[in-house]
Amino acid sequence: MLRAIVLALAALAISLRMAGFPRIDRLHSSTWQILPALATCWALGEAVRCCGGRWNLYHAGVVILLWADLMILTLAIVLCIYP
């Protein structure tokens, strides 16, 4: 589970930095954004492995992490095609 969290957060940080983040006026697209997107897909796979069969609070936390990973993946894809 920790590996999924670290992968997702690292992909988010790298994706934002590759897009020129602290300077909002310098946002640009990059084809290299596919690398953080692939890392986020890997994090999604790691998080799915942690899902159990029964519903409990741990499973709820994993589902929330999956939603966060999907948002990071969407951000990386949007920054990849942003003009």
mmCIF file of the N, C-alpha and C atoms, coordinates in Angstrom:
data_MODEL
# 
_entry.id   MODEL 
# 
loop_
_atom_site.group_PDB 
_atom_site.id 
_atom_site.type_symbol 
_atom_site.label_atom_id 
_atom_site.label_alt_id 
_atom_site.label_comp_id 
_atom_site.label_asym_id 
_atom_site.label_entity_id 
_atom_site.label_seq_id 
_atom_site.pdbx_PDB_ins_code 
_atom_site.Cartn_x 
_atom_site.Cartn_y 
_atom_site.Cartn_z 
_atom_site.occupancy 
_atom_site.B_iso_or_equiv 
_atom_site.pdbx_formal_charge 
_atom_site.auth_seq_id 
_atom_site.auth_comp_id 
_atom_site.auth_asym_id 
_atom_site.auth_atom_id 
_atom_site.pdbx_PDB_model_num 
ATOM 1   N N  . MET A 1 1  ? 0.824   -1.184 0.000   1.00 0.00 ? 1  MET A N  1 
ATOM 2   C CA . MET A 1 1  ? 0.000   0.000  0.000   1.00 0.00 ? 1  MET A CA 1 
ATOM 3   C C  . MET A 1 1  ? 0.872   1.252  0.000   1.00 0.00 ? 1  MET A C  1 
ATOM 4   N N  . LEU A 1 2  ? 1.930   1.205  0.787   1.00 0.00 ? 2  LEU A N  1 
ATOM 5   C CA . LEU A 1 2  ? 2.831   2.357  0.845   1.00 0.00 ? 2  LEU A CA 1 
ATOM 6   C C  . LEU A 1 2  ? 3.466   2.620  -0.514  1.00 0.00 ? 2  LEU A C  1 
ATOM 7   N N  . ARG A 1 3  ? 3.789   1.557  -1.248  1.00 0.00 ? 3  ARG A N  1 
ATOM 8   C CA . ARG A 1 3  ? 4.378   1.719  -2.572  1.00 0.00 ? 3  ARG A CA 1 
ATOM 9   C C  . ARG A 1 3  ? 3.410   2.429  -3.514  1.00 0.00 ? 3  ARG A C  1 
ATOM 10  N N  . ALA A 1 4  ? 2.134   2.125  -3.439  1.00 0.00 ? 4  ALA A N  1 
ATOM 11  C CA . ALA A 1 4  ? 1.136   2.778  -4.287  1.00 0.00 ? 4  ALA A CA 1 
ATOM 12  C C  . ALA A 1 4  ? 1.026   4.262  -3.956  1.00 0.00 ? 4  ALA A C  1 
ATOM 13  N N  . ILE A 1 5  ? 1.049   4.583  -2.682  1.00 0.00 ? 5  ILE A N  1 
ATOM 14  C CA . ILE A 1 5  ? 0.952   5.985  -2.270  1.00 0.00 ? 5  ILE A CA 1 
ATOM 15  C C  . ILE A 1 5  ? 2.172   6.766  -2.719  1.00 0.00 ? 5  ILE A C  1 
ATOM 16  N N  . VAL A 1 6  ? 3.352   6.196  -2.513  1.00 0.00 ? 6  VAL A N  1 
ATOM 17  C CA . VAL A 1 6  ? 4.588   6.888  -2.896  1.00 0.00 ? 6  VAL A CA 1 
ATOM 18  C C  . VAL A 1 6  ? 4.663   7.054  -4.409  1.00 0.00 ? 6  VAL A C  1 
ATOM 19  N N  . LEU A 1 7  ? 4.297   6.031  -5.162  1.00 0.00 ? 7  LEU A N  1 
ATOM 20  C CA . LEU A 1 7  ? 4.299   6.139  -6.626  1.00 0.00 ? 7  LEU A CA 1 
ATOM 21  C C  . LEU A 1 7  ? 3.347   7.226  -7.109  1.00 0.00 ? 7  LEU A C  1 
ATOM 22  N N  . ALA A 1 8  ? 2.160   7.270  -6.541  1.00 0.00 ? 8  ALA A N  1 
ATOM 23  C CA . ALA A 1 8  ? 1.167   8.261  -6.974  1.00 0.00 ? 8  ALA A CA 1 
ATOM 24  C C  . ALA A 1 8  ? 1.624   9.681  -6.645  1.00 0.00 ? 8  ALA A C  1 
ATOM 25  N N  . LEU A 1 9  ? 2.141   9.888  -5.446  1.00 0.00 ? 9  LEU A N  1 
ATOM 26  C CA . LEU A 1 9  ? 2.602   11.228 -5.072  1.00 0.00 ? 9  LEU A CA 1 
ATOM 27  C C  . LEU A 1 9  ? 3.825   11.651 -5.865  1.00 0.00 ? 9  LEU A C  1 
ATOM 28  N N  . ALA A 1 10 ? 4.733   10.717 -6.134  1.00 0.00 ? 10 ALA A N  1 
ATOM 29  C CA . ALA A 1 10 ? 5.900   11.037 -6.952  1.00 0.00 ? 10 ALA A CA 1 
ATOM 30  C C  . ALA A 1 10 ? 5.482   11.373 -8.379  1.00 0.00 ? 10 ALA A C  1 
ATOM 31  N N  . ALA A 1 11 ? 4.538   10.630 -8.921  1.00 0.00 ? 11 ALA A N  1 
ATOM 32  C CA . ALA A 1 11 ? 4.048   10.917 -10.272 1.00 0.00 ? 11 ALA A CA 1 
ATOM 33  C C  . ALA A 1 11 ? 3.381   12.283 -10.330 1.00 0.00 ? 11 ALA A C  1 
ATOM 34  N N  . LEU A 1 12 ? 2.639   12.634 -9.291  1.00 0.00 ? 12 LEU A N  1 
ATOM 35  C CA . LEU A 1 12 ? 2.001   13.954 -9.243  1.00 0.00 ? 12 LEU A CA 1 
ATOM 36  C C  . LEU A 1 12 ? 3.054   15.058 -9.209  1.00 0.00 ? 12 LEU A C  1 
ATOM 37  N N  . ALA A 1 13 ? 4.051   14.912 -8.356  1.00 0.00 ? 13 ALA A N  1 
ATOM 38  C CA . ALA A 1 13 ? 5.092   15.938 -8.244  1.00 0.00 ? 13 ALA A CA 1 
ATOM 39  C C  . ALA A 1 13 ? 5.884   16.075 -9.541  1.00 0.00 ? 13 ALA A C  1 
ATOM 40  N N  . ILE A 1 14 ? 6.233   14.947 -10.146 1.00 0.00 ? 14 ILE A N  1 
ATOM 41  C CA . ILE A 1 14 ? 6.994   14.990 -11.395 1.00 0.00 ? 14 ILE A CA 1 
ATOM 42  C C  . ILE A 1 14 ? 6.159   15.583 -12.517 1.00 0.00 ? 14 ILE A C  1 
ATOM 43  N N  . SER A 1 15 ? 4.892   15.227 -12.581 1.00 0.00 ? 15 SER A N  1 
ATOM 44  C CA . SER A 1 15 ? 4.013   15.742 -13.629 1.00 0.00 ? 15 SER A CA 1 
ATOM 45  C C  . SER A 1 15 ? 3.847   17.253 -13.522 1.00 0.00 ? 15 SER A C  1 
ATOM 46  N N  . LEU A 1 16 ? 3.630   17.727 -12.318 1.00 0.00 ? 16 LEU A N  1 
ATOM 47  C CA . LEU A 1 16 ? 3.479   19.173 -12.141 1.00 0.00 ? 16 LEU A CA 1 
ATOM 48  C C  . LEU A 1 16 ? 4.776   19.912 -12.449 1.00 0.00 ? 16 LEU A C  1 
ATOM 49  N N  . ARG A 1 17 ? 5.890   19.347 -12.031 1.00 0.00 ? 17 ARG A N  1 
ATOM 50  C CA . ARG A 1 17 ? 7.180   19.996 -12.291 1.00 0.00 ? 17 ARG A CA 1 
ATOM 51  C C  . ARG A 1 17 ? 7.503   20.012 -13.775 1.00 0.00 ? 17 ARG A C  1 
ATOM 52  N N  . MET A 1 18 ? 7.169   18.932 -14.485 1.00 0.00 ? 18 MET A N  1 
ATOM 53  C CA . MET A 1 18 ? 7.429   18.878 -15.926 1.00 0.00 ? 18 MET A CA 1 
ATOM 54  C C  . MET A 1 18 ? 6.580   19.890 -16.690 1.00 0.00 ? 18 MET A C  1 
ATOM 55  N N  . ALA A 1 19 ? 5.439   20.238 -16.130 1.00 0.00 ? 19 ALA A N  1 
ATOM 56  C CA . ALA A 1 19 ? 4.559   21.202 -16.785 1.00 0.00 ? 19 ALA A CA 1 
ATOM 57  C C  . ALA A 1 19 ? 4.940   22.635 -16.436 1.00 0.00 ? 19 ALA A C  1 
ATOM 58  N N  . GLY A 1 20 ? 5.939   22.825 -15.581 1.00 0.00 ? 20 GLY A N  1 
ATOM 59  C CA . GLY A 1 20 ? 6.384   24.161 -15.207 1.00 0.00 ? 20 GLY A CA 1 
ATOM 60  C C  . GLY A 1 20 ? 5.597   24.733 -14.058 1.00 0.00 ? 20 GLY A C  1 
ATOM 61  N N  . PHE A 1 21 ? 5.289   23.938 -13.055 1.00 0.00 ? 21 PHE A N  1 
ATOM 62  C CA . PHE A 1 21 ? 4.298   24.285 -12.052 1.00 0.00 ? 21 PHE A CA 1 
ATOM 63  C C  . PHE A 1 21 ? 4.488   25.583 -11.280 1.00 0.00 ? 21 PHE A C  1 
ATOM 64  N N  . PRO A 1 22 ? 5.530   25.844 -10.569 1.00 0.00 ? 22 PRO A N  1 
ATOM 65  C CA . PRO A 1 22 ? 5.323   26.992 -9.688  1.00 0.00 ? 22 PRO A CA 1 
ATOM 66  C C  . PRO A 1 22 ? 4.964   28.258 -10.457 1.00 0.00 ? 22 PRO A C  1 
ATOM 67  N N  . ARG A 1 23 ? 5.341   28.322 -11.717 1.00 0.00 ? 23 ARG A N  1 
ATOM 68  C CA . ARG A 1 23 ? 5.009   29.489 -12.547 1.00 0.00 ? 23 ARG A CA 1 
ATOM 69  C C  . ARG A 1 23 ? 3.812   29.150 -13.424 1.00 0.00 ? 23 ARG A C  1 
ATOM 70  N N  . ILE A 1 24 ? 2.630   29.607 -13.042 1.00 0.00 ? 24 ILE A N  1 
ATOM 71  C CA . ILE A 1 24 ? 1.399   29.281 -13.756 1.00 0.00 ? 24 ILE A CA 1 
ATOM 72  C C  . ILE A 1 24 ? 1.410   29.858 -15.176 1.00 0.00 ? 24 ILE A C  1 
ATOM 73  N N  . ASP A 1 25 ? 2.142   30.947 -15.398 1.00 0.00 ? 25 ASP A N  1 
ATOM 74  C CA . ASP A 1 25 ? 2.190   31.530 -16.732 1.00 0.00 ? 25 ASP A CA 1 
ATOM 75  C C  . ASP A 1 25 ? 3.097   30.747 -17.676 1.00 0.00 ? 25 ASP A C  1 
ATOM 76  N N  . ARG A 1 26 ? 3.847   29.797 -17.161 1.00 0.00 ? 26 ARG A N  1 
ATOM 77  C CA . ARG A 1 26 ? 4.742   28.994 -17.991 1.00 0.00 ? 26 ARG A CA 1 
ATOM 78  C C  . ARG A 1 26 ? 4.260   27.564 -18.183 1.00 0.00 ? 26 ARG A C  1 
ATOM 79  N N  . LEU A 1 27 ? 2.973   27.304 -17.943 1.00 0.00 ? 27 LEU A N  1 
ATOM 80  C CA . LEU A 1 27 ? 2.451   25.956 -18.154 1.00 0.00 ? 27 LEU A CA 1 
ATOM 81  C C  . LEU A 1 27 ? 2.559   25.587 -19.628 1.00 0.00 ? 27 LEU A C  1 
ATOM 82  N N  . HIS A 1 28 ? 3.008   24.400 -19.887 1.00 0.00 ? 28 HIS A N  1 
ATOM 83  C CA . HIS A 1 28 ? 3.172   23.938 -21.259 1.00 0.00 ? 28 HIS A CA 1 
ATOM 84  C C  . HIS A 1 28 ? 2.953   22.430 -21.317 1.00 0.00 ? 28 HIS A C  1 
ATOM 85  N N  . SER A 1 29 ? 2.659   21.967 -22.518 1.00 0.00 ? 29 SER A N  1 
ATOM 86  C CA . SER A 1 29 ? 2.463   20.530 -22.687 1.00 0.00 ? 29 SER A CA 1 
ATOM 87  C C  . SER A 1 29 ? 3.808   19.864 -22.949 1.00 0.00 ? 29 SER A C  1 
ATOM 88  N N  . SER A 1 30 ? 3.856   18.594 -22.677 1.00 0.00 ? 30 SER A N  1 
ATOM 89  C CA . SER A 1 30 ? 5.076   17.839 -22.889 1.00 0.00 ? 30 SER A CA 1 
ATOM 90  C C  . SER A 1 30 ? 4.707   16.392 -23.174 1.00 0.00 ? 30 SER A C  1 
ATOM 91  N N  . THR A 1 31 ? 5.353   15.817 -24.159 1.00 0.00 ? 31 THR A N  1 
ATOM 92  C CA . THR A 1 31 ? 5.089   14.410 -24.440 1.00 0.00 ? 31 THR A CA 1 
ATOM 93  C C  . THR A 1 31 ? 5.709   13.515 -23.377 1.00 0.00 ? 31 THR A C  1 
ATOM 94  N N  . TRP A 1 32 ? 6.598   14.059 -22.584 1.00 0.00 ? 32 TRP A N  1 
ATOM 95  C CA . TRP A 1 32 ? 7.211   13.296 -21.490 1.00 0.00 ? 32 TRP A CA 1 
ATOM 96  C C  . TRP A 1 32 ? 6.244   13.072 -20.348 1.00 0.00 ? 32 TRP A C  1 
ATOM 97  N N  . GLN A 1 33 ? 5.074   13.702 -20.397 1.00 0.00 ? 33 GLN A N  1 
ATOM 98  C CA . GLN A 1 33 ? 4.065   13.502 -19.362 1.00 0.00 ? 33 GLN A CA 1 
ATOM 99  C C  . GLN A 1 33 ? 3.539   12.072 -19.364 1.00 0.00 ? 33 GLN A C  1 
ATOM 100 N N  . ILE A 1 34 ? 3.845   11.332 -20.406 1.00 0.00 ? 34 ILE A N  1 
ATOM 101 C CA . ILE A 1 34 ? 3.397   9.943  -20.463 1.00 0.00 ? 34 ILE A CA 1 
ATOM 102 C C  . ILE A 1 34 ? 4.097   9.108  -19.391 1.00 0.00 ? 34 ILE A C  1 
ATOM 103 N N  . LEU A 1 35 ? 5.300   9.498  -18.987 1.00 0.00 ? 35 LEU A N  1 
ATOM 104 C CA . LEU A 1 35 ? 6.023   8.748  -17.954 1.00 0.00 ? 35 LEU A CA 1 
ATOM 105 C C  . LEU A 1 35 ? 5.329   8.843  -16.589 1.00 0.00 ? 35 LEU A C  1 
ATOM 106 N N  . PRO A 1 36 ? 4.934   10.042 -16.122 1.00 0.00 ? 36 PRO A N  1 
ATOM 107 C CA . PRO A 1 36 ? 4.164   10.066 -14.874 1.00 0.00 ? 36 PRO A CA 1 
ATOM 108 C C  . PRO A 1 36 ? 2.808   9.371  -15.007 1.00 0.00 ? 36 PRO A C  1 
ATOM 109 N N  . ALA A 1 37 ? 2.224   9.398  -16.201 1.00 0.00 ? 37 ALA A N  1 
ATOM 110 C CA . ALA A 1 37 ? 0.956   8.697  -16.404 1.00 0.00 ? 37 ALA A CA 1 
ATOM 111 C C  . ALA A 1 37 ? 1.150   7.191  -16.265 1.00 0.00 ? 37 ALA A C  1 
ATOM 112 N N  . LEU A 1 38 ? 2.242   6.678  -16.789 1.00 0.00 ? 38 LEU A N  1 
ATOM 113 C CA . LEU A 1 38 ? 2.533   5.247  -16.645 1.00 0.00 ? 38 LEU A CA 1 
ATOM 114 C C  . LEU A 1 38 ? 2.834   4.887  -15.188 1.00 0.00 ? 38 LEU A C  1 
ATOM 115 N N  . ALA A 1 39 ? 3.536   5.775  -14.490 1.00 0.00 ? 39 ALA A N  1 
ATOM 116 C CA . ALA A 1 39 ? 3.801   5.533  -13.066 1.00 0.00 ? 39 ALA A CA 1 
ATOM 117 C C  . ALA A 1 39 ? 2.499   5.522  -12.269 1.00 0.00 ? 39 ALA A C  1 
ATOM 118 N N  . THR A 1 40 ? 1.566   6.378  -12.648 1.00 0.00 ? 40 THR A N  1 
ATOM 119 C CA . THR A 1 40 ? 0.278   6.404  -11.968 1.00 0.00 ? 40 THR A CA 1 
ATOM 120 C C  . THR A 1 40 ? -0.512  5.126  -12.267 1.00 0.00 ? 40 THR A C  1 
ATOM 121 N N  . CYS A 1 41 ? -0.417  4.624  -13.489 1.00 0.00 ? 41 CYS A N  1 
ATOM 122 C CA . CYS A 1 41 ? -1.073  3.348  -13.803 1.00 0.00 ? 41 CYS A CA 1 
ATOM 123 C C  . CYS A 1 41 ? -0.477  2.223  -12.972 1.00 0.00 ? 41 CYS A C  1 
ATOM 124 N N  . TRP A 1 42 ? 0.835   2.264  -12.769 1.00 0.00 ? 42 TRP A N  1 
ATOM 125 C CA . TRP A 1 42 ? 1.489   1.276  -11.925 1.00 0.00 ? 42 TRP A CA 1 
ATOM 126 C C  . TRP A 1 42 ? 0.996   1.394  -10.483 1.00 0.00 ? 42 TRP A C  1 
ATOM 127 N N  . ALA A 1 43 ? 0.830   2.641  -10.008 1.00 0.00 ? 43 ALA A N  1 
ATOM 128 C CA . ALA A 1 43 ? 0.301   2.860  -8.656  1.00 0.00 ? 43 ALA A CA 1 
ATOM 129 C C  . ALA A 1 43 ? -1.139  2.355  -8.546  1.00 0.00 ? 43 ALA A C  1 
ATOM 130 N N  . LEU A 1 44 ? -1.920  2.530  -9.602  1.00 0.00 ? 44 LEU A N  1 
ATOM 131 C CA . LEU A 1 44 ? -3.287  1.991  -9.609  1.00 0.00 ? 44 LEU A CA 1 
ATOM 132 C C  . LEU A 1 44 ? -3.269  0.473  -9.466  1.00 0.00 ? 44 LEU A C  1 
ATOM 133 N N  . GLY A 1 45 ? -2.376  -0.162 -10.189 1.00 0.00 ? 45 GLY A N  1 
ATOM 134 C CA . GLY A 1 45 ? -2.262  -1.611 -10.097 1.00 0.00 ? 45 GLY A CA 1 
ATOM 135 C C  . GLY A 1 45 ? -1.841  -2.070 -8.709  1.00 0.00 ? 45 GLY A C  1 
ATOM 136 N N  . GLU A 1 46 ? -0.929  -1.338 -8.099  1.00 0.00 ? 46 GLU A N  1 
ATOM 137 C CA . GLU A 1 46 ? -0.494  -1.680 -6.745  1.00 0.00 ? 46 GLU A CA 1 
ATOM 138 C C  . GLU A 1 46 ? -1.638  -1.510 -5.745  1.00 0.00 ? 46 GLU A C  1 
ATOM 139 N N  . ALA A 1 47 ? -2.445  -0.476 -5.931  1.00 0.00 ? 47 ALA A N  1 
ATOM 140 C CA . ALA A 1 47 ? -3.561  -0.241 -5.009  1.00 0.00 ? 47 ALA A CA 1 
ATOM 141 C C  . ALA A 1 47 ? -4.661  -1.288 -5.198  1.00 0.00 ? 47 ALA A C  1 
ATOM 142 N N  . VAL A 1 48 ? -4.902  -1.700 -6.433  1.00 0.00 ? 48 VAL A N  1 
ATOM 143 C CA . VAL A 1 48 ? -5.930  -2.713 -6.687  1.00 0.00 ? 48 VAL A CA 1 
ATOM 144 C C  . VAL A 1 48 ? -5.542  -4.039 -6.041  1.00 0.00 ? 48 VAL A C  1 
ATOM 145 N N  . ARG A 1 49 ? -4.255  -4.327 -6.007  1.00 0.00 ? 49 ARG A N  1 
ATOM 146 C CA . ARG A 1 49 ? -3.799  -5.560 -5.361  1.00 0.00 ? 49 ARG A CA 1 
ATOM 147 C C  . ARG A 1 49 ? -4.156  -5.601 -3.878  1.00 0.00 ? 49 ARG A C  1 
ATOM 148 N N  . CYS A 1 50 ? -4.291  -4.418 -3.255  1.00 0.00 ? 50 CYS A N  1 
ATOM 149 C CA . CYS A 1 50 ? -4.559  -4.350 -1.816  1.00 0.00 ? 50 CYS A CA 1 
ATOM 150 C C  . CYS A 1 50 ? -6.051  -4.476 -1.490  1.00 0.00 ? 50 CYS A C  1 
ATOM 151 N N  . CYS A 1 51 ? -6.910  -4.467 -2.490  1.00 0.00 ? 51 CYS A N  1 
ATOM 152 C CA . CYS A 1 51 ? -8.345  -4.601 -2.221  1.00 0.00 ? 51 CYS A CA 1 
ATOM 153 C C  . CYS A 1 51 ? -8.650  -5.994 -1.699  1.00 0.00 ? 51 CYS A C  1 
ATOM 154 N N  . GLY A 1 52 ? -9.387  -6.038 -0.628  1.00 0.00 ? 52 GLY A N  1 
ATOM 155 C CA . GLY A 1 52 ? -9.789  -7.326 -0.068  1.00 0.00 ? 52 GLY A CA 1 
ATOM 156 C C  . GLY A 1 52 ? -11.148 -7.732 -0.596  1.00 0.00 ? 52 GLY A C  1 
ATOM 157 N N  . GLY A 1 53 ? -11.576 -8.905 -0.213  1.00 0.00 ? 53 GLY A N  1 
ATOM 158 C CA . GLY A 1 53 ? -12.867 -9.404 -0.667  1.00 0.00 ? 53 GLY A CA 1 
ATOM 159 C C  . GLY A 1 53 ? -14.031 -8.824 0.118   1.00 0.00 ? 53 GLY A C  1 
ATOM 160 N N  . ARG A 1 54 ? -13.809 -8.560 1.387   1.00 0.00 ? 54 ARG A N  1 
ATOM 161 C CA . ARG A 1 54 ? -14.897 -8.060 2.233   1.00 0.00 ? 54 ARG A CA 1 
ATOM 162 C C  . ARG A 1 54 ? -14.802 -6.553 2.369   1.00 0.00 ? 54 ARG A C  1 
ATOM 163 N N  . TRP A 1 55 ? -15.944 -5.916 2.568   1.00 0.00 ? 55 TRP A N  1 
ATOM 164 C CA . TRP A 1 55 ? -15.994 -4.481 2.736   1.00 0.00 ? 55 TRP A CA 1 
ATOM 165 C C  . TRP A 1 55 ? -15.684 -4.132 4.195   1.00 0.00 ? 55 TRP A C  1 
ATOM 166 N N  . ASN A 1 56 ? -14.710 -3.275 4.390   1.00 0.00 ? 56 ASN A N  1 
ATOM 167 C CA . ASN A 1 56 ? -14.383 -2.734 5.708   1.00 0.00 ? 56 ASN A CA 1 
ATOM 168 C C  . ASN A 1 56 ? -13.741 -1.363 5.509   1.00 0.00 ? 56 ASN A C  1 
ATOM 169 N N  . LEU A 1 57 ? -13.283 -0.753 6.571   1.00 0.00 ? 57 LEU A N  1 
ATOM 170 C CA . LEU A 1 57 ? -12.719 0.590  6.448   1.00 0.00 ? 57 LEU A CA 1 
ATOM 171 C C  . LEU A 1 57 ? -11.409 0.605  5.658   1.00 0.00 ? 57 LEU A C  1 
ATOM 172 N N  . TYR A 1 58 ? -10.639 -0.452 5.743   1.00 0.00 ? 58 TYR A N  1 
ATOM 173 C CA . TYR A 1 58 ? -9.411  -0.539 4.948   1.00 0.00 ? 58 TYR A CA 1 
ATOM 174 C C  . TYR A 1 58 ? -9.748  -0.542 3.458   1.00 0.00 ? 58 TYR A C  1 
ATOM 175 N N  . HIS A 1 59 ? -10.771 -1.290 3.090   1.00 0.00 ? 59 HIS A N  1 
ATOM 176 C CA . HIS A 1 59 ? -11.210 -1.334 1.701   1.00 0.00 ? 59 HIS A CA 1 
ATOM 177 C C  . HIS A 1 59 ? -11.694 0.054  1.259   1.00 0.00 ? 59 HIS A C  1 
ATOM 178 N N  . ALA A 1 60 ? -12.367 0.762  2.132   1.00 0.00 ? 60 ALA A N  1 
ATOM 179 C CA . ALA A 1 60 ? -12.816 2.117  1.809   1.00 0.00 ? 60 ALA A CA 1 
ATOM 180 C C  . ALA A 1 60 ? -11.622 3.041  1.557   1.00 0.00 ? 60 ALA A C  1 
ATOM 181 N N  . GLY A 1 61 ? -10.579 2.887  2.352   1.00 0.00 ? 61 GLY A N  1 
ATOM 182 C CA . GLY A 1 61 ? -9.365  3.683  2.142   1.00 0.00 ? 61 GLY A CA 1 
ATOM 183 C C  . GLY A 1 61 ? -8.706  3.369  0.812   1.00 0.00 ? 61 GLY A C  1 
ATOM 184 N N  . VAL A 1 62 ? -8.713  2.108  0.426   1.00 0.00 ? 62 VAL A N  1 
ATOM 185 C CA . VAL A 1 62 ? -8.142  1.723  -0.863  1.00 0.00 ? 62 VAL A CA 1 
ATOM 186 C C  . VAL A 1 62 ? -8.957  2.316  -2.002  1.00 0.00 ? 62 VAL A C  1 
ATOM 187 N N  . VAL A 1 63 ? -10.274 2.326  -1.871  1.00 0.00 ? 63 VAL A N  1 
ATOM 188 C CA . VAL A 1 63 ? -11.129 2.911  -2.911  1.00 0.00 ? 63 VAL A CA 1 
ATOM 189 C C  . VAL A 1 63 ? -10.866 4.419  -3.035  1.00 0.00 ? 63 VAL A C  1 
ATOM 190 N N  . ILE A 1 64 ? -10.691 5.098  -1.916  1.00 0.00 ? 64 ILE A N  1 
ATOM 191 C CA . ILE A 1 64 ? -10.371 6.529  -1.960  1.00 0.00 ? 64 ILE A CA 1 
ATOM 192 C C  . ILE A 1 64 ? -9.022  6.748  -2.632  1.00 0.00 ? 64 ILE A C  1 
ATOM 193 N N  . LEU A 1 65 ? -8.054  5.887  -2.336  1.00 0.00 ? 65 LEU A N  1 
ATOM 194 C CA . LEU A 1 65 ? -6.751  5.983  -2.989  1.00 0.00 ? 65 LEU A CA 1 
ATOM 195 C C  . LEU A 1 65 ? -6.866  5.747  -4.492  1.00 0.00 ? 65 LEU A C  1 
ATOM 196 N N  . LEU A 1 66 ? -7.724  4.829  -4.901  1.00 0.00 ? 66 LEU A N  1 
ATOM 197 C CA . LEU A 1 66 ? -7.931  4.590  -6.328  1.00 0.00 ? 66 LEU A CA 1 
ATOM 198 C C  . LEU A 1 66 ? -8.510  5.823  -7.014  1.00 0.00 ? 66 LEU A C  1 
ATOM 199 N N  . TRP A 1 67 ? -9.450  6.483  -6.359  1.00 0.00 ? 67 TRP A N  1 
ATOM 200 C CA . TRP A 1 67 ? -10.004 7.715  -6.927  1.00 0.00 ? 67 TRP A CA 1 
ATOM 201 C C  . TRP A 1 67 ? -8.931  8.794  -7.037  1.00 0.00 ? 67 TRP A C  1 
ATOM 202 N N  . ALA A 1 68 ? -8.072  8.913  -6.037  1.00 0.00 ? 68 ALA A N  1 
ATOM 203 C CA . ALA A 1 68 ? -6.987  9.895  -6.091  1.00 0.00 ? 68 ALA A CA 1 
ATOM 204 C C  . ALA A 1 68 ? -6.022  9.565  -7.226  1.00 0.00 ? 68 ALA A C  1 
ATOM 205 N N  . ASP A 1 69 ? -5.718  8.290  -7.413  1.00 0.00 ? 69 ASP A N  1 
ATOM 206 C CA . ASP A 1 69 ? -4.842  7.882  -8.511  1.00 0.00 ? 69 ASP A CA 1 
ATOM 207 C C  . ASP A 1 69 ? -5.465  8.210  -9.864  1.00 0.00 ? 69 ASP A C  1 
ATOM 208 N N  . LEU A 1 70 ? -6.772  8.024  -9.985  1.00 0.00 ? 70 LEU A N  1 
ATOM 209 C CA . LEU A 1 70 ? -7.445  8.376  -11.242 1.00 0.00 ? 70 LEU A CA 1 
ATOM 210 C C  . LEU A 1 70 ? -7.387  9.878  -11.508 1.00 0.00 ? 70 LEU A C  1 
ATOM 211 N N  . MET A 1 71 ? -7.492  10.680 -10.459 1.00 0.00 ? 71 MET A N  1 
ATOM 212 C CA . MET A 1 71 ? -7.383  12.134 -10.646 1.00 0.00 ? 71 MET A CA 1 
ATOM 213 C C  . MET A 1 71 ? -5.971  12.532 -11.063 1.00 0.00 ? 71 MET A C  1 
ATOM 214 N N  . ILE A 1 72 ? -4.967  11.887 -10.482 1.00 0.00 ? 72 ILE A N  1 
ATOM 215 C CA . ILE A 1 72 ? -3.581  12.173 -10.870 1.00 0.00 ? 72 ILE A CA 1 
ATOM 216 C C  . ILE A 1 72 ? -3.342  11.746 -12.311 1.00 0.00 ? 72 ILE A C  1 
ATOM 217 N N  . LEU A 1 73 ? -3.879  10.605 -12.703 1.00 0.00 ? 73 LEU A N  1 
ATOM 218 C CA . LEU A 1 73 ? -3.754  10.141 -14.084 1.00 0.00 ? 73 LEU A CA 1 
ATOM 219 C C  . LEU A 1 73 ? -4.418  11.121 -15.048 1.00 0.00 ? 73 LEU A C  1 
ATOM 220 N N  . THR A 1 74 ? -5.584  11.603 -14.698 1.00 0.00 ? 74 THR A N  1 
ATOM 221 C CA . THR A 1 74 ? -6.276  12.582 -15.541 1.00 0.00 ? 74 THR A CA 1 
ATOM 222 C C  . THR A 1 74 ? -5.473  13.867 -15.656 1.00 0.00 ? 74 THR A C  1 
ATOM 223 N N  . LEU A 1 75 ? -4.888  14.320 -14.557 1.00 0.00 ? 75 LEU A N  1 
ATOM 224 C CA . LEU A 1 75 ? -4.061  15.526 -14.581 1.00 0.00 ? 75 LEU A CA 1 
ATOM 225 C C  . LEU A 1 75 ? -2.866  15.342 -15.504 1.00 0.00 ? 75 LEU A C  1 
ATOM 226 N N  . ALA A 1 76 ? -2.200  14.200 -15.431 1.00 0.00 ? 76 ALA A N  1 
ATOM 227 C CA . ALA A 1 76 ? -1.040  13.958 -16.289 1.00 0.00 ? 76 ALA A CA 1 
ATOM 228 C C  . ALA A 1 76 ? -1.433  13.920 -17.761 1.00 0.00 ? 76 ALA A C  1 
ATOM 229 N N  . ILE A 1 77 ? -2.574  13.336 -18.054 1.00 0.00 ? 77 ILE A N  1 
ATOM 230 C CA . ILE A 1 77 ? -3.019  13.274 -19.451 1.00 0.00 ? 77 ILE A CA 1 
ATOM 231 C C  . ILE A 1 77 ? -3.408  14.655 -19.954 1.00 0.00 ? 77 ILE A C  1 
ATOM 232 N N  . VAL A 1 78 ? -4.088  15.431 -19.118 1.00 0.00 ? 78 VAL A N  1 
ATOM 233 C CA . VAL A 1 78 ? -4.469  16.791 -19.534 1.00 0.00 ? 78 VAL A CA 1 
ATOM 234 C C  . VAL A 1 78 ? -3.232  17.650 -19.744 1.00 0.00 ? 78 VAL A C  1 
ATOM 235 N N  . LEU A 1 79 ? -2.235  17.523 -18.872 1.00 0.00 ? 79 LEU A N  1 
ATOM 236 C CA . LEU A 1 79 ? -1.012  18.297 -19.048 1.00 0.00 ? 79 LEU A CA 1 
ATOM 237 C C  . LEU A 1 79 ? -0.213  17.824 -20.254 1.00 0.00 ? 79 LEU A C  1 
ATOM 238 N N  . CYS A 1 80 ? -0.459  16.612 -20.696 1.00 0.00 ? 80 CYS A N  1 
ATOM 239 C CA . CYS A 1 80 ? 0.223   16.103 -21.878 1.00 0.00 ? 80 CYS A CA 1 
ATOM 240 C C  . CYS A 1 80 ? -0.336  16.740 -23.149 1.00 0.00 ? 80 CYS A C  1 
ATOM 241 N N  . ILE A 1 81 ? -1.635  17.024 -23.158 1.00 0.00 ? 81 ILE A N  1 
ATOM 242 C CA . ILE A 1 81 ? -2.255  17.577 -24.367 1.00 0.00 ? 81 ILE A CA 1 
ATOM 243 C C  . ILE A 1 81 ? -2.569  19.060 -24.252 1.00 0.00 ? 81 ILE A C  1 
ATOM 244 N N  . TYR A 1 82 ? -2.237  19.674 -23.132 1.00 0.00 ? 82 TYR A N  1 
ATOM 245 C CA . TYR A 1 82 ? -2.510  21.100 -22.922 1.00 0.00 ? 82 TYR A CA 1 
ATOM 246 C C  . TYR A 1 82 ? -1.709  21.911 -23.925 1.00 0.00 ? 82 TYR A C  1 
ATOM 247 N N  . PRO A 1 83 ? -2.335  22.867 -24.623 1.00 0.00 ? 83 PRO A N  1 
ATOM 248 C CA . PRO A 1 83 ? -1.598  23.619 -25.651 1.00 0.00 ? 83 PRO A CA 1 
ATOM 249 C C  . PRO A 1 83 ? -0.546  24.538 -25.121 1.00 0.00 ? 83 PRO A C  1 
# 
